[in-house]
């Protein structure tokens, strides 16, 4: 069975559902349409057959009238030519009637003659009639009878031709066939036989004697009439047996007609033939009386024709109507069946399509990670089994997802703890080794310096591996976030070059930095990730190049209306084989195993570079030739858009609300408070100026970031309101520059923005942020920003790990700081109450009270809020963690979220709080 249907199954598997339905429908409809077409053609053929029969009846109707008048003319001509000239007027009147009959037949022949093939026969008759009229008065009675017989024969031939060509003689139905036999063959022939009897009998009455030849003619024609009538009556028996309606309509007419003809034959026998049989018998009828009796008998035939012909026409019309009704019924049933089939076909197709679409939609949701809903199906057919299987898969996927999420949470927790546990001892190893290398514990020999430097190098290498693994884990978990800020591209290149130069020179290489644009300007992106990408590429090039050259370059270009920055790291190293280029960006993969053995590495650096670039809307490509070097090209938008941030919402003017009574400081109390409004929108500046001036504040406005920075340095305002979206330097760039300046870094800043970009506003923790393992030079460089006016400056180190706390203390004391210690946040609060520090170095993961709780508790004290906090932690901070640190920005107000008065009230409350 399966082998038999294998080709069909293979074909169906190759086709999509529209093609399947079209093919099956076509194969189903074609034979049905062919059969229906053949059936309808046969019905139409039957209708045409009956229609043509009606056409034949229509043609023969005036021809029969003409036949009647020709036969009457023949009788009158016989009497007239026999010597009874008084019939001349009647003869001429009959001749005029015949001419009118010919005109009537001319009209119908012009319309139907060619169709029925009758025109030629009709023209022959007209020729014969014209000849007879010309020669009529020169003929004898016998020659006149012969001439009229020719005309009658031509008329009978014409009737027969019409009967044949109009299907009258070929009718398949018994009742209509015998009616046609009567009308087309028997009745015209009977009239001719009776006409012959009349003509020859009129000659006999004129002579008043009968010859044996005339007797023979009369007996012959009487027998022919008798035989014709008998056959006709048998035909009517068949008709009446087949159709009772016709019997009811014609039975009396048939009996009357038969009785009339029989009486006439009896008259012929009694008047003429009796004279021959009996001696001394005489002819008792004169020609006038016999003409009347004969004409009545012959006219009865034409009367009978007119009675039978409508019945035949009715039969034909009923048959046509029956065929037409059958045809219409077939068409109607076919159309209804086709409509229902198409309707169900379409319904079936749409049901299948809907099911497939639902399966596709649900599968895509599952692929995207949403397995919260199962697939619901209304039908109960085989597709329902698919749905049940699909739901079972969905249930298993949800269970698997839950287990995976639980495992991912466990992994994240493990990695966070492992990060802390690994970085903490590394912090002590690198820190103390660095102090020993700097001779903080006494002089060291060159050999000791070499060994210590190796310890530091390997520790840094281990730290890099830890960071790479953590970064990859965050990328895979979808938890890697962008922290966008504005920075100088030139400074970025210098930082990357300075960081990578020692590694480059280690293999006797030369590092060259090139800028293909005179002014690369600023870039808005994740500075840390861009720097990490370029640093990884430079270190990768340095690792695989010896005694060569490494070039770091940058340029800008426009593509599809967007500006991009293109960074390239080109080296003259070992290069990559073409077959291995596709593998360089895969995790834990290098060009080949020999490369790993010779140069080391985990194969994570380039994979992370690729992920970071894609996150920022760019990409990394590589071109390389084995033995000649490689070129890595990083393409990033100049202004990176965080995909997790909603697009800006335009400001919508709302109707002014009913003002609520609020308690505000008096205008006189605000007159010494200066507010700097930095916004590129003149309407916003005017609005701020109007409302804040009305409250008694002194307002200064700036239309851009650079102007705002200048005014902030000149005026030292009490509070600054800062827009984010500005053309020259955006708000976050201005904020960074403000906080980097020690003269104005303490001024509270209120962000007024249309972008809900809180993670940028809360970036870098309380005041600064340093990751473990701690490097002495970074810690010292950071703390110098927060030094006091009269050293030694007090600094408090809050760290639960004793070795790390001791190491930090020694680093700071060697630089002239006065250090106090606390092993957790609770102890730190007690120490601060006794000795307020100028700056705090804070770890986040501590027992009793962690760093987050400590900051929250510290900010409850007004006098401690402005103390800078430098966070030193091994934790990988999330956006929530950074928001909890909340260092630079006092509040973020989103444009369009408040009505104008509410927004100004928010600003006013913040100004009053910090003024």
MARMAR-791370 format. One line per 10 residues: number of its first residue (from 1); their letters; for each residue x negated, y negated, z of C-alpha. Coordinates in steps of 0.2 Angstrom, whole numbers, always signed. Each point is the difference from the previous one (the first is absolute). Last residue first. Layout:
! residues N
NUM> a> X,Y,Z  ...
This chain:
! residues 915
915> xxxxxxxxxx> -98,-381,+237  +0,+19,+0  +17,+4,+5  +7,-16,-7  -7,+4,-17  +7,+18,+2  +18,-6,+4  -1,-13,-14  -5,+13,-13  +14,+11,+5
905> xxxxxxxxxx> +12,-15,+1  -6,-4,-18  +5,+17,-6  +17,-1,+8  +3,-17,-8  -5,+7,-17  +10,+16,+1  -11,+15,+4  -6,+15,-10  -3,-10,-16
895> xxxxxxxxxx> -18,-4,+6  -7,+13,+12  -7,-7,+17  -15,+9,+6  -5,-4,+18  -16,-3,+11  -12,+6,-13  -18,+3,+4  +0,+14,+12  +15,+11,+0
885> xxxxxxxxxx> -8,+16,+7  +17,+9,+0  +1,-5,-19  -16,+9,-3  +5,+16,+9  +17,+0,-10  -10,-2,-16  -10,+15,+5  -18,+0,+8  -12,+14,-3
875> xxxxxxxxxx> -7,+1,+18  -19,+0,+4  +2,-17,+8  -8,-17,+4  +13,-14,+0  -8,-17,+3  +12,-11,+10  -1,-19,+0  +7,-8,+16  +15,-11,-5
865> xxxxxxxxxx> +13,+9,+9  -9,+1,+17  +7,-16,+8  +18,+3,-5  +0,+17,+8  +12,+12,-8  -13,+2,-14  -11,+11,+11  +14,+12,+3  +3,+2,-19
855> xxxxxxxxxx> -19,+1,-3  -2,+13,+13  +14,+11,-6  -8,+0,-17  -17,+4,+7  +6,+15,+10  +5,+0,+18  -3,+15,+12  -11,+9,-13  -9,-9,-14
845> xxxxxxxxxx> +2,+0,-19  +0,-18,-6  -18,-6,+4  -2,-18,+4  -14,-13,-1  +7,-15,+9  -6,-18,-3  -3,-15,+11  +3,+10,+16  +11,-5,+15
835> xxxxxxxxxx> -8,+6,+16  +11,+5,+15  +16,+3,-9  -9,+6,-15  -7,+14,+10  +17,+6,+6  +7,-1,-17  -15,+11,-6  +3,+13,+13  +18,+3,-7
825> xxxxxxxxxx> -6,+0,-18  -13,+14,+2  -18,+3,+5  -4,-19,+4  -17,-9,-2  -7,-17,+2  -14,-7,-11  -9,-16,+0  -6,-2,-18  -19,-4,-3
815> xxxxxxxxxx> -3,+10,-16  -8,+15,+10  +15,-1,+12  +12,+3,-15  -9,+16,-6  -3,+7,+17  +19,-3,+4  +5,+9,-16  -11,+15,+4  +7,+1,+18
805> xxxxxxxxxx> +18,-1,-6  -4,+13,-14  -8,+12,+13  +14,-3,+13  +14,+4,-13  +16,-9,+7  -4,-17,-8  +5,-18,+4  -16,-11,-2  +2,-17,+8
795> xxxxxxxxxx> -10,-15,-7  -6,-15,+10  -11,-12,-10  -18,-3,+6  +2,-13,-7  +8,-17,+1  +11,-4,-15  +8,+18,-1  -3,+13,-14  +15,+6,-10
785> xxxxxxxxxx> -8,+0,-17  -15,+8,+7  +10,+15,+5  +2,+6,-18  -18,-1,-4  -5,+9,+16  +12,+14,-3  -5,+2,-18  -19,-1,+4  +3,+13,+14
775> xxxxxxxxxx> +9,+13,-11  +14,+9,+9  +6,+17,-6  +13,-6,+1  +11,-13,-9  +0,-18,+2  +15,-12,+0  +1,-18,+4  +12,-13,+8  +15,+11,+7
765> xxxxxxxxxx> +1,+12,-14  -8,-2,-17  +16,-2,-9  +17,-6,+7  +4,-12,-14  -5,+13,-13  +11,+13,+7  +14,-12,+1  +2,-2,-19  +18,-5,-1
755> xxxxxxxxxx> -3,-11,-14  +11,-16,-1  -12,-8,+13  -1,-13,+14  -14,+5,+11  -2,-9,+16  -18,-3,+5  -6,-4,+17  -16,-10,+1  -15,+10,+8
745> xxxxxxxxxx> -9,+2,-16  -2,-19,-3  -18,-3,+6  -6,+18,+0  +4,+2,-19  +4,+18,-5  +18,-2,+6  +3,-13,-12  -9,+9,-14  +11,+15,+3
735> xxxxxxxxxx> +16,-9,+1  -4,-10,-16  -3,+17,-9  +16,+7,+7  +10,-15,-6  -6,+0,-18  -14,-10,-6  +2,-10,-16  +18,+4,-5  +10,+2,+16
725> xxxxxxxxxx> +11,+15,+6  -4,+2,+19  +7,-17,+7  -9,-6,+16  +7,-10,+15  -14,-6,+10  +2,-5,+19  -9,-13,+11  -10,-8,-15  -19,-1,+0
715> xxxxxxxxxx> +1,-16,-11  -16,+1,-11  -3,+19,+0  +19,+4,-2  +1,-13,-14  -14,+8,-10  +7,+17,+2  +17,-6,-6  -7,-8,-15  -9,+16,-5
705> xxxxxxxxxx> +16,+10,+3  +12,-11,-10  +13,-13,+1  -4,-7,+17  +11,-9,+12  -3,-10,+16  +14,-1,+13  +0,-9,+17  +14,+7,+10  +15,-10,+7
695> xxxxxxxxxx> +14,+12,-4  +5,-11,-15  -18,+2,-6  +2,+19,+1  +16,+0,-10  -5,-12,-14  -18,+6,-2  +5,+19,-1  +13,-4,-13  -12,-11,-10
685> xxxxxxxxxx> -13,+14,+1  +13,+13,-5  +6,-10,-15  -18,-4,-5  -4,+19,-2  -19,+3,+1  +1,+2,+19  -12,-5,+15  +9,-9,+14  -12,-7,+13
675> xxxxxxxxxx> +9,-4,+16  -7,-14,+12  +8,-1,+18  -3,-17,+8  +18,-6,-3  +8,+16,+6  +4,-5,+18  +7,-17,-7  +12,+10,-11  +7,+9,+14
665> xxxxxxxxxx> -2,+19,+2  +13,+10,-8  +15,+9,+8  +12,+6,-13  +18,-3,-4  +6,+9,-15  +1,-8,-17  +14,+7,-11  -9,+9,-14  -5,-9,-16
655> xxxxxxxxxx> +5,+10,-15  -13,+11,-6  -13,-4,-13  -9,+16,-6  -19,+1,+0  -5,+13,-12  -5,+17,+7  -18,+5,-3  -3,+18,-5  +1,+14,+13
645> xxxxxxxxxx> -16,+6,+7  -5,+18,-1  -7,-2,-17  -13,-12,+6  -4,-12,-14  -19,-2,-4  -4,-17,-7  -16,+1,-11  +7,+17,-6  -14,+14,+1
635> xxxxxxxxxx> -10,+9,-13  -15,+10,+7  -12,+6,-14  -14,+13,+4  -14,+1,-12  -12,+15,+0  -18,+4,-4  -11,+6,-14  -3,+18,+4  +18,+6,-4
625> xxxxxxxxxx> +10,-14,-7  +13,-8,+10  +16,-11,-1  +10,-1,+16  +18,-7,+3  +7,-7,+16  +18,-7,+2  +10,-14,+5  +17,-4,+8  -7,-2,+18
615> xxxxxxxxxx> +4,+18,+5  -7,+6,-16  -17,-8,+4  +1,+8,+18  +3,+17,-7  -14,-1,-13  -13,-6,+13  +6,+14,+12  -3,+13,-14  -17,-8,-3
605> xxxxxxxxxx> -6,+2,+18  +8,+17,+4  -13,+11,-9  -7,+7,+16  -18,-6,-2  -17,+8,-3  -12,-5,-14  -9,+16,-5  +13,+13,+6  +15,-10,-5
595> xxxxxxxxxx> -7,-4,-17  -3,+19,-3  +18,+4,+4  +6,-11,-14  +6,-18,-4  +7,-2,+18  +16,+6,+8  +7,-2,+18  +14,-10,-7  +1,-3,-18
585> xxxxxxxxxx> -6,-16,-8  -16,+8,-8  +9,+15,-7  +6,-7,-17  -18,-5,-4  -7,+17,+2  +2,+7,-18  -8,-17,-6  -16,+3,+10  -3,-14,+13
575> xxxxxxxxxx> -14,-12,+1  -17,+3,+8  -3,-18,+5  -1,-16,-10  +14,-9,+9  +15,-11,-3  +12,-6,+13  +14,-10,-8  +14,-11,+7  +14,-6,-11
565> xxxxxxxxxx> +11,-13,+8  +18,-1,-8  +11,-14,-5  +18,+5,-6  +8,-5,-17  -1,+17,-8  -19,+1,+4  -10,-15,+5  -19,+1,+5  -11,-4,+14
555> xxxxxxxxxx> -18,+5,+3  -11,+9,+13  -17,+8,+0  -10,+12,+10  -16,+7,-9  -10,+14,+6  -18,+3,-7  -12,+14,+0  -14,+8,+10  +13,+13,+6
545> xxxxxxxxxx> +18,+1,-3  +13,+12,+7  +1,-6,+18  -1,-19,-6  +15,+2,-11  +10,+8,+13  -5,-14,+12  +6,-13,-12  +16,+9,-4  +4,+3,+19
535> xxxxxxxxxx> -4,-19,+3  +11,-5,-14  +15,+10,+6  -3,-4,+18  -1,-19,-4  +17,+2,-9  +7,+9,+15  -5,-12,+13  +5,-15,-10  +18,+6,-3
525> xxxxxxxxxx> +5,-12,-14  +1,-18,-5  -15,-5,-10  -8,-17,+0  -11,-8,-13  -10,+9,-13  -8,-16,-6  -13,+0,-13  +7,+17,-7  -12,+14,-4
515> xxxxxxxxxx> -6,+2,+17  -15,+11,+2  -8,+8,+16  -16,+10,-3  -6,+14,+11  -17,+8,-3  -5,+18,+4  -14,+7,+9  +11,+14,+8  +1,-9,+17
505> xxxxxxxxxx> +2,-16,-10  +18,+4,-4  +4,+6,+18  -7,-17,+7  +9,-10,-13  +18,+7,+3  +5,-11,+14  -8,-16,-7  +8,+4,-17  +17,+3,+7
495> xxxxxxxxxx> +0,-16,+10  -6,-10,-15  +13,+7,-11  +14,-4,+12  -7,-17,+3  +1,-3,-19  +18,+7,+0  +5,-12,+13  +14,+6,+12  +19,-1,+1
485> xxxxxxxxxx> +9,+13,+11  +10,+16,-2  +0,+14,+13  +5,+15,-10  +6,+16,+8  -5,+18,+0  +14,+10,+8  +5,+11,-15  -6,+16,+9  -12,+4,-14
475> xxxxxxxxxx> -7,-18,+1  -2,+1,+19  -9,+16,-1  -11,-6,-13  -5,-15,+10  -3,+11,+16  -11,+11,-10  -10,-14,-7  -1,-9,+17  -7,+16,+8
465> xxxxxxxxxx> -12,+2,-15  -6,-18,+2  -3,+2,+18  -11,+16,-3  -10,-10,-12  -2,-14,+13  -5,+13,+13  -13,+7,-13  -7,-17,-3  +0,-5,+18
455> xxxxxxxxxx> -9,+16,+5  -12,-2,-14  -4,-18,+6  -3,+8,+17  -13,+12,-7  -9,-14,-10  +0,-11,+15  -7,+14,+11  -14,+3,-13  -4,-19,-1
445> xxxxxxxxxx> -1,+0,+19  +12,-7,+12  -1,-15,+13  +12,-1,+14  +18,+3,+4  +6,-14,-12  -13,+4,-13  +12,-3,-14  -1,+18,-5  +5,+5,+18
435> xxxxxxxxxx> +15,-12,-1  +5,+7,-18  -2,+18,+7  +11,-5,+15  +14,-7,-12  -1,+14,-13  +1,+14,+12  +12,-9,+12  +12,-5,-14  -2,+18,-8
425> xxxxxxxxxx> +6,+7,+17  +16,-12,-2  +2,+2,-18  +2,+19,+0  +13,+0,+15  +9,-15,-7  +1,+7,-17  +5,+17,+6  +14,-8,+10  +7,-9,-15
415> xxxxxxxxxx> -4,+16,-11  +10,+11,+12  +14,-12,+2  +1,-1,-19  -2,+19,-2  +14,+2,+13  +11,-12,-9  -4,+9,-17  +4,+17,+8  +16,-7,+6
405> xxxxxxxxxx> +3,-8,-17  -4,+17,-8  +11,+10,+11  +14,-13,-3  -4,+1,-19  +0,+19,+1  +17,+0,+9  +6,-12,-13  -7,+10,-14  +8,+16,+6
395> xxxxxxxxxx> +16,-9,+1  -2,-7,-17  -5,+17,-7  +15,+7,+7  +10,-14,-7  -7,+4,-17  +4,+18,+2  +18,-5,+4  +0,-12,-15  -6,+13,-12
385> xxxxxxxxxx> +13,+12,+7  +13,-14,-4  -7,-1,-17  +7,+17,-3  +17,-6,+3  +9,-7,+15  +0,-19,-4  +0,-15,+11  -19,+0,+4  -9,-8,+15
375> xxxxxxxxxx> -19,-1,+0  -7,-2,+17  -5,-16,+9  -15,-6,+10  -13,+7,-11  -8,-16,-5  -18,+3,-3  -2,-7,-18  +1,+18,-6  +16,+3,+9
365> xxxxxxxxxx> +8,-16,-7  -6,+5,-17  +8,+18,+3  +16,-8,+6  +1,-11,-16  -4,+14,-11  +12,+12,+8  +13,-14,-1  -4,-3,-18  +1,+18,-4
355> xxxxxxxxxx> +17,+1,+9  +7,-15,-9  -7,+7,-17  +9,+17,+4  +16,-9,+5  -2,-12,-15  -2,+15,-12  +14,+9,+7  +11,-15,-1  -6,-3,-18
345> xxxxxxxxxx> +4,+18,-5  +17,-1,+10  +5,-16,-10  -7,+7,-16  +10,+16,+2  +15,-9,+5  -1,-12,-14  -4,+15,-12  +15,+9,+6  +11,-15,-2
335> xxxxxxxxxx> -7,-4,-17  +2,+19,-5  +18,+0,+7  +4,-16,-9  -8,+6,-16  +9,+17,+0  +16,-9,+5  -2,-12,-14  -3,+14,-13  +14,+10,+7
325> xxxxxxxxxx> +12,-15,-1  -7,-3,-18  +3,+18,-5  +18,+0,+7  +3,-17,-8  -6,+7,-17  +11,+16,+3  +15,-11,+5  -3,-10,-16  -1,+15,-11
315> xxxxxxxxxx> +16,+7,+7  +8,-17,-1  -5,-1,-19  +7,+17,-3  +16,-5,+8  +0,-16,-10  -2,+11,-16  +14,+12,+4  +15,-12,-1  -7,-10,-15
305> xxxxxxxxxx> -4,+16,-9  +18,+6,+3  +7,-15,-8  -12,+3,-14  +7,+18,-2  +18,-7,+2  -4,-11,-15  -1,+16,-10  +17,+6,+5  +9,-17,-2
295> xxxxxxxxxx> -8,-2,-17  +6,+17,-5  +18,-4,+5  +0,-17,-8  -8,+6,-16  +13,+14,+0  +14,-12,+1  -6,-11,-14  -5,+15,-11  +17,+8,+0
285> xxxxxxxxxx> +4,+15,+11  +11,+15,-4  -11,+9,-12  +10,+13,-8  +3,+19,+3  +8,+10,-15  -11,+14,+4  -8,+1,+17  -19,+2,+3  -6,-15,-10
275> xxxxxxxxxx> +13,-12,+6  -4,+6,+18  -17,-6,-2  +5,-18,-3  +13,-6,+12  +0,+14,+13  -18,+3,+1  -5,-19,-1  +13,-3,+13  -7,+14,+11
265> xxxxxxxxxx> -17,-8,-2  +7,-16,+6  +9,+8,+15  -17,+8,+5  -9,-16,-1  +13,-9,+11  +0,+14,+12  -19,+0,+2  +0,-18,+3  +13,+1,+13
255> xxxxxxxxxx> -8,+14,+9  -17,-9,-1  +7,-16,+6  +9,+9,+15  -16,+8,+5  -11,-16,-2  -1,-9,+17  +4,+14,+12  -12,+12,-10  -14,-14,+0
245> xxxxxxxxxx> +2,+0,+19  +0,+18,+1  -18,+1,-8  -8,+17,-5  +16,+10,-3  +8,-14,-9  -15,-2,-11  -1,+18,-4  +19,+1,-4  -3,-16,-11
235> xxxxxxxxxx> -13,+10,-10  +13,+14,-3  +12,-13,-6  -12,-7,-12  -4,+17,-7  +19,+2,-3  +2,-17,-8  -14,+3,-12  +7,+17,-5  +17,-7,-3
225> xxxxxxxxxx> -7,-15,-9  -11,+12,-11  +15,+11,-3  +11,-14,-5  -14,-6,-12  -1,+17,-8  +19,+2,-1  +2,-17,-8  -14,+3,-12  +6,+17,-5
215> xxxxxxxxxx> +18,-7,-3  -8,-14,-11  -9,+13,-10  +16,+10,-2  +10,-15,-6  +12,-10,+10  +15,-10,-7  +9,-17,+4  -13,-9,-11  -1,-14,+13
205> xxxxxxxxxx> +3,+12,+15  -15,+11,-6  -12,-15,-2  +5,-6,+17  -4,+18,+7  -17,-1,-8  -4,-16,+9  +8,+5,+17  -8,+17,+0  -17,-8,-3
195> xxxxxxxxxx> +3,-13,+14  +4,+14,+12  -16,+8,-5  -9,-16,+2  +8,-4,+17  -5,+17,+6  -18,-3,-5  +0,-16,+10  +8,+9,+15  -11,+15,-1
185> xxxxxxxxxx> -18,-8,-1  -3,-16,+9  +15,-2,+11  +4,+19,+4  -18,+5,+1  -3,-15,+12  +14,+6,+11  -8,+17,-1  -17,-6,+6  +7,-12,+13
175> xxxxxxxxxx> +8,+15,+9  -14,+12,-2  -14,-11,+5  -16,+1,-11  +4,-13,-13  -9,+4,-16  +14,-5,-13  +2,-17,+8  -19,-2,+2  +1,-17,-9
165> xxxxxxxxxx> -10,+6,-15  +11,+15,-3  +17,-9,+3  -5,-15,-11  -6,+12,-14  +17,+10,+2  +10,-16,-1  -9,-6,-15  +2,+17,-8  +19,-1,+4
155> xxxxxxxxxx> +0,-18,-8  -9,+6,-15  +12,+15,-2  +14,-12,+2  -6,-11,-14  -3,+15,-12  +17,+6,+4  +7,-17,-5  -8,+2,-17  +7,+18,-2
145> xxxxxxxxxx> +17,-6,+5  -1,-14,-12  -5,+12,-14  +16,+10,+4  +11,-15,+0  -8,-6,-16  -13,-13,+0  -1,-16,-11  +8,-11,+14  -13,+5,+12
135> xxxxxxxxxx> -16,-3,-10  -6,-16,+9  +7,+5,+17  -8,+17,-1  -17,-7,-5  +1,-12,+16  +5,+15,+11  -15,+10,-6  -12,-13,+3  +7,-4,+17
125> xxxxxxxxxx> -1,+19,+4  -19,+1,-6  -4,-16,+11  +8,+9,+15  -11,+16,-3  -16,-11,-1  +5,-10,+16  +4,+16,+11  -17,+4,+8  +7,-3,+17
115> xxxxxxxxxx> -13,-13,+6  +1,-8,-18  +18,-1,+0  +3,-7,+17  +1,-19,-1  +2,-3,-19  +10,+16,+0  +12,-7,+13  +3,-16,-11  +1,+9,-16
105> xxxxxxxxxx> +13,+12,+7  +11,-15,+4  -2,-7,-18  +4,+17,-7  +16,+1,+10  +4,-17,-7  -2,+6,-17  +10,+16,+4  +14,-12,+6  +0,-9,-16
95> xxxxxxxxxx> +2,+17,-9  +14,+4,+10  +9,-17,-5  -4,+4,-18  +8,+17,+2  +15,-7,+8  +2,-13,-13  -2,+14,-14  +13,+12,+8  +14,-6,-12
85> xxxxxxxxxx> -11,+8,-14  +7,+17,+3  -8,+9,-15  -11,+13,+7  -14,-13,+1  +9,-9,+13  +5,+16,+10  -18,+7,-1  -7,-18,+4  +11,-1,+16
75> xxxxxxxxxx> -7,+17,+6  -18,-5,-3  +3,-17,+8  +7,+9,+15  -16,+11,+1  -11,-15,-2  +10,-8,+14  -3,+14,+12  -18,+2,-5  -3,-19,+3
65> xxxxxxxxxx> +8,+2,+18  -11,+15,+3  -15,-11,-6  +5,-14,+13  -1,+12,+14  -15,+10,-6  -13,-13,+5  +6,-2,+18  +1,+19,+1  -18,+1,-5
55> xxxxxxxxxx> -5,-13,+12  +8,+9,+14  -10,+15,-5  -16,-11,+1  +5,-5,+17  +2,+19,+5  -18,+4,-7  -7,-16,+8  +7,+5,+17  -7,+18,-2
45> xxxxxxxxxx> -17,-7,-5  +1,-12,+15  +3,+16,+11  -14,+9,-8  -12,-15,+2  +6,-1,+18  -5,+18,+3  -17,-2,-9  -4,-15,+10  +5,+8,+17
35> xxxxxxxxxx> -11,+15,-4  -15,-12,-5  +3,-11,+15  +0,+15,+12  -15,+7,-8  -9,-17,+2  +7,-4,+17  -8,+13,+10  -18,-1,-8  +1,-19,+2
25> xxxxxxxxxx> +6,+1,+18  -14,+12,+4  -13,-11,-8  +6,-16,+7  +2,+7,+17  -18,+7,+0  -7,-16,-8  +8,-11,+14  -6,+13,+13  -18,+0,-5
15> xxxxxxxxxx> -6,+13,-11  -15,+12,+2  +8,+11,+13  +16,+2,-11  -11,+6,-15  -9,+13,+11  +16,+6,+7  +7,+2,-17  -15,+10,-6  +0,+11,+15
5> xxxxx> +19,+4,-1  -3,+18,-8  -16,+3,+11  +11,-4,+16  +13,+12,-5
